[in-house]
Amino acid sequence: MTILSVAALVVAFSASGSRAPELLGKWSTSHISSIQYKSRTTGISAPTNGSRFEYDFRPDGTYSFTGLMQSVMYNCTTATFSNETGTYDVQGDVVSMHPQSNPYRMTNSCAPSSNREAPGKLINRSYRFRFTSDSGGRNIELISADGATQTMRQSR
């Protein structure tokens, strides 16, 4: 390989942004309510309130973000599901995401006429990131421009 072809590879890699190896893999956060309701009449348990959010950063520069939020009140369950995919790049301690697809689905068991599926908005965003550890494992903190912080645990 000549010096010129090595230089071309370096320029091509730099133009596409770099990938931080420590960022690769799946990072998630979830919450499930400890309260569960059960019908006195049927004895059937209702779904619980909860949420799960997960980023998957791949070595090829693509990512996916999956989000699910579910809320139960009385006999009604509402849920919102999103599955965004796109590309990302890393510059220092900043990860920038560029979505290419973001379909979402909203459902309401008590008002099915309001159920819908649609393409979501494609909004570029960037986060500063840092890693922490605790007894449960390795975490990533994603910090938005306004200082809001999302903490996610690395999947095993």
DACOR-V944127 format. One line per field, one symbol per residue. ss: DSSP state (~ for helix, > for strand, _ for the rest). burial: 1 if it has 24 or more other C-alpha atoms within 12 Angstrom, else 0. A space follows every 10 residues. Layout:
# DACOR-V944127
ss: ???
burial: ???
This chain:
# DACOR-V944127
ss: __~~~~~~~~ ~~~~~__>__ ~~~_>>>>>> >>_____>__ ____>____> >>>>>>>___ _>>>>>>>>> >>>__>>>>> >>>>>>>>>> >__>>>>>>> >>>>>>>>__ _~~~_>>>>_ ____>>>>>> >>>>__>>>> >>>_____>> >>>>__
burial: 0000000000 0000001111 0011111110 0000000000 0000001111 1111111100 1111111111 1100001111 1111111111 0001111110 1111111000 0000000000 0000011111 0000000011 1100000001 111100
